[in-house]
């Protein structure tokens, strides 16, 4: 029973993180996020995406790196896509390529959403040939 209560509480916190992040209150979202004893993919994604949406791509990428250290292969396509958006925003082709390697390692290399973000990242970073290769 206690485990069920903790799960419900964690889900509620995740919803609040997402809400704060969508409303532009990224500091408040991060405070809740940092206070979570256990983070799930939803909470990581909500926080990374919140940073991306509010023009803080460096923070998004740093948090994504932390997630990779703690969660490893638990990344989902929406988290990876958000990280690719962040690398696109700062035109960091090298970081985008690192994310691409991670995508391949965790088996998301055939996902249409991820491929779309990869193609966009390569094009925006000036590597049209690689974007074309991914697109085809």
C-alpha positions as CSV (number, residue, x, y, z in Angstrom):
1,X,0.0,0.0,0.0
2,X,2.8,2.4,0.9
3,X,4.5,1.8,-2.5
4,X,1.2,2.7,-4.3
5,X,1.0,6.0,-2.4
6,X,4.6,6.8,-3.3
7,X,3.9,6.1,-6.9
8,X,0.9,8.4,-6.9
9,X,2.9,11.1,-5.2
10,X,5.7,10.8,-7.8
11,X,3.2,11.0,-10.7
12,X,1.7,14.1,-9.1
13,X,5.1,15.8,-8.8
14,X,5.8,14.9,-12.5
15,X,2.6,16.6,-13.6
16,X,3.6,19.7,-11.5
17,X,7.1,19.7,-13.1
18,X,5.6,19.6,-16.5
19,X,3.0,22.3,-15.7
20,X,5.6,24.7,-14.2
21,X,8.0,24.1,-17.2
22,X,5.2,24.7,-19.7
23,X,4.3,27.9,-17.9
24,X,7.9,29.1,-18.1
25,X,8.5,28.7,-14.4
26,X,11.6,26.6,-15.0
27,X,13.3,27.3,-11.7
28,X,10.2,26.1,-9.8
29,X,10.1,23.0,-12.0
30,X,13.7,22.3,-11.4
31,X,13.3,22.7,-7.6
32,X,10.5,20.1,-7.6
33,X,12.6,17.9,-9.9
34,X,15.7,18.1,-7.7
35,X,13.6,17.1,-4.7
36,X,12.3,13.9,-6.2
37,X,13.9,10.9,-4.6
38,X,13.4,8.8,-7.7
39,X,13.1,10.2,-11.2
40,X,11.3,8.5,-14.1
41,X,11.5,9.1,-17.8
42,X,8.6,11.5,-17.7
43,X,10.2,13.8,-15.1
44,X,13.5,13.9,-17.0
45,X,11.8,14.6,-20.3
46,X,9.5,17.3,-18.8
47,X,12.5,19.1,-17.4
48,X,14.7,18.8,-20.5
49,X,11.9,19.9,-22.7
50,X,11.1,22.8,-20.3
51,X,14.6,24.1,-20.7
52,X,14.4,23.7,-24.5
53,X,11.1,25.5,-24.8
54,X,12.3,28.4,-22.7
55,X,15.6,29.1,-24.5
56,X,17.9,27.3,-22.1
57,X,19.5,24.7,-24.4
58,X,22.7,24.5,-22.4
59,X,20.8,23.5,-19.3
60,X,18.8,21.0,-21.2
61,X,21.9,19.3,-22.6
62,X,23.6,19.3,-19.2
63,X,20.5,17.7,-17.6
64,X,20.4,15.2,-20.5
65,X,24.0,14.2,-19.7
66,X,23.1,13.7,-16.1
67,X,20.2,11.5,-17.1
68,X,22.5,9.4,-19.2
69,X,24.8,8.8,-16.3
70,X,22.0,7.8,-13.9
71,X,19.4,6.2,-16.2
72,X,21.6,4.9,-19.0
73,X,19.5,3.1,-21.6
74,X,16.1,4.2,-20.2
75,X,16.0,7.2,-22.5
76,X,12.9,7.4,-24.6
77,X,12.4,9.0,-28.0
78,X,10.9,12.2,-26.6
79,X,13.8,12.8,-24.2
80,X,16.3,12.2,-27.0
81,X,14.3,14.4,-29.4
82,X,14.3,17.2,-26.8
83,X,18.1,16.9,-26.4
84,X,18.5,17.0,-30.2
85,X,16.4,20.2,-30.2
86,X,18.7,21.7,-27.7
87,X,21.8,20.8,-29.7
88,X,20.1,22.3,-32.8
89,X,19.3,25.5,-30.9
90,X,23.0,26.2,-30.2
91,X,24.1,24.6,-33.5
92,X,26.3,22.1,-31.6
93,X,26.9,19.5,-34.3
94,X,29.4,17.5,-32.1
95,X,26.9,17.2,-29.3
96,X,24.2,16.2,-31.8
97,X,26.5,13.4,-33.1
98,X,27.1,12.2,-29.6
99,X,23.3,12.0,-29.1
100,X,23.1,10.1,-32.4
101,X,25.6,7.5,-31.1
102,X,23.6,7.2,-27.9
103,X,20.4,6.7,-30.0
104,X,22.1,3.9,-31.9
105,X,23.3,2.2,-28.7
106,X,19.8,2.2,-27.1
107,X,18.0,1.0,-30.2
108,X,16.1,4.2,-31.1
109,X,17.9,4.4,-34.4
110,X,14.9,3.3,-36.4
111,X,12.3,5.6,-34.7
112,X,10.7,8.1,-37.1
113,X,10.4,10.9,-34.6
114,X,14.1,10.6,-33.6
115,X,15.2,10.4,-37.3
116,X,13.2,13.6,-38.0
117,X,14.9,15.5,-35.3
118,X,18.3,14.1,-36.4
119,X,17.7,15.3,-40.0
120,X,16.6,18.7,-38.8
121,X,19.7,19.0,-36.4
122,X,22.1,18.1,-39.2
123,X,20.5,20.6,-41.6
124,X,20.4,23.4,-39.1
125,X,24.0,22.8,-38.2
126,X,25.0,23.1,-41.8
127,X,25.7,19.5,-42.6
128,X,23.2,19.1,-45.5
129,X,24.8,16.0,-46.9
130,X,24.3,14.1,-43.6
131,X,20.7,15.4,-43.3
132,X,20.0,14.2,-46.8
133,X,21.6,10.8,-46.1
134,X,19.4,10.4,-43.0
135,X,16.3,11.6,-44.8
136,X,16.8,9.1,-47.6
